[in-house]
Amino acid sequence: MAGADPAVDNGGVPPLPDDEVTVRLARLPGWARVGDEIERTYELASFPAAVAFVGRVADAAEAANHHPDLDIRYRKVRVALSTHSEGGITDKDFALATQVDGLAG
């Protein structure tokens, strides 16, 4: 369709403006912006607990069809979110970040 917004046609969501990212990060303790990503590092009780947490995150990410970068370092897991297809941070990133926080407890 001529003149249509490609992000809408593809089911995408546009990147959020910087001020909106700042406001939303204030509501997510522990999360920070690093370039075009939001990230948080979780410290779990043990290495097996960290791996199990990554499994829960993977299940939530797959269900949302939105996949974070995950980095396991012994008991620490870094989760980084960005909507690469949209070139920045979107609603999808904040929705999954909120889910991930719930999985960590």
Residue, then its C-alpha position, 0 to 999 in steps of 0.5 A: m500500500a503506497g504511503a503506508d508506514p512500514a513499521v505498522d505494516n510489519g507489526g512493528v512498534p516505533p522506537l520511544p523518544d529519549d525522554e520517554v525511555t528515561v521516564r520508563l526506566a525510573r519505574l524499573p529499578g536496576w535497569a539502565r540505558v546503555g546506547d540503544e539498549i536497556e540492561r540489568t544484571y541479576e545476581l542469583a544464589s548459585f550457578p544452577a539458579a542463574v542457568a534456571f533463570v535464563g531458561r525462564v527468561a528464554d521461555a518468556a522471550e520466545a512467547a513474546n517473540h522478542h529475544p534479549d541478549l543474555d550473558i551468564r557469568y557464574r551467578k550473574v546474568r546480564v539481560a540486554l533488550s533492544t528492538h533491533s528491527e526498529g533501531g532502538i528501545t520500544d514498548k516491547d523492551f519495557a514489557l519484557a523487562t517487566q516480565v524478566d523482573g518478575l521471573a527473577g524473584 
